């Protein structure tokens, strides 16, 4: 299986990869192949994370988690394309989220 190196792709190549993965995920979901859908969705998130300007993710700040209304994430630090920190709801267990999942607290995307 040939692994794709998102770090070496241009912005246009990354956008195309995200679009391709989104389409594959949509088809897998339509066919009811949930595990395949989940794999494409995760790959899409990782590719999209390379489109995020890491300067916009500030340790110590709070972010909304895309796709989960009412859930918030406190970023402690960044490592690669992941933000490490804590969900506000829950037991304050440290976890890592792809930076593409983080949205600014101010609504109006």
C-alpha positions in Angstrom: 0.0 0.0 0.0 1.5 3.3 -1.0 1.4 5.9 1.8 0.9 9.5 0.9 3.1 12.1 2.5 0.8 15.0 3.1 3.7 17.2 4.4 5.3 17.2 0.9 2.0 18.2 -0.9 1.1 21.6 -2.2 -2.0 23.4 -0.9 -3.8 22.5 -4.2 -2.8 18.8 -4.0 -4.0 18.7 -0.4 -7.3 20.3 -1.3 -7.7 17.7 -4.1 -6.8 14.9 -1.8 -9.4 16.0 0.8 -12.0 16.2 -2.0 -11.1 12.7 -3.2 -11.3 11.2 0.3 -14.6 13.0 1.0 -16.0 11.4 -2.2 -14.7 7.9 -1.2 -16.1 8.3 2.3 -19.5 9.4 0.9 -19.6 6.3 -1.4 -18.6 4.0 1.4 -21.3 5.4 3.6 -23.9 5.1 0.9 -23.0 1.5 0.4 -23.1 0.9 4.2 -19.4 0.0 4.5 -19.0 1.9 7.8 -15.4 0.8 8.6 -14.2 1.9 5.2 -16.1 5.2 5.7 -14.4 5.7 9.0 -10.9 5.1 7.5 -11.5 7.7 4.7 -12.9 10.2 7.2 -9.8 9.9 9.3 -7.5 10.2 6.3 -9.5 13.3 5.2 -9.0 14.9 8.6 -5.3 14.3 8.5 -5.0 15.8 5.0 -7.1 18.7 6.1 -4.9 19.2 9.1 -2.0 20.1 6.8 -4.1 23.0 5.4 -4.4 24.5 8.9 -1.9 27.3 9.7 -0.5 26.1 13.0 0.0 29.7 14.1 -3.8 29.9 14.5 -3.8 27.2 17.1 -2.7 28.8 20.4 -1.8 26.7 23.5 -3.9 27.8 26.4 -6.8 28.8 24.2 -10.2 27.1 24.0 -11.7 25.8 20.7 -14.9 24.3 19.5 -14.7 20.7 18.2 -16.1 20.6 14.7 -19.0 18.2 14.3 -19.7 18.0 18.0 -21.9 20.9 19.0 -21.4 22.0 22.6 -18.0 20.3 23.0 -14.9 22.4 23.7 -11.2 21.6 23.8 -8.5 23.3 25.8 -5.2 23.1 23.9 -2.2 22.5 26.0 0.4 22.0 23.3 0.9 21.1 19.6 2.9 18.1 18.4 3.0 17.6 14.7 -0.5 18.1 13.3 -2.2 17.2 16.6 -3.3 19.5 19.4 -3.0 17.9 22.8 -5.2 18.9 25.7 -8.5 18.3 27.4 -12.2 18.3 26.5 -14.1 20.5 28.9 -16.8 17.9 29.3 -15.4 14.7 30.6 -12.8 13.5 33.0 -9.9 15.8 31.9 -8.0 12.9 30.4 -5.3 14.3 28.0 -6.0 13.4 24.4 -4.8 14.5 20.9 -7.1 15.9 18.2 -6.1 16.6 14.6 -5.9 20.4 14.3 -8.5 20.3 11.4 -11.1 19.5 14.1 -10.6 22.7 16.0 -12.7 25.7 15.3 -12.4 29.2 16.9 -14.7 29.9 19.8 -16.2 32.8 17.9 -19.1 31.5 15.8 -19.3 32.5 12.1 -17.4 30.0 10.1 
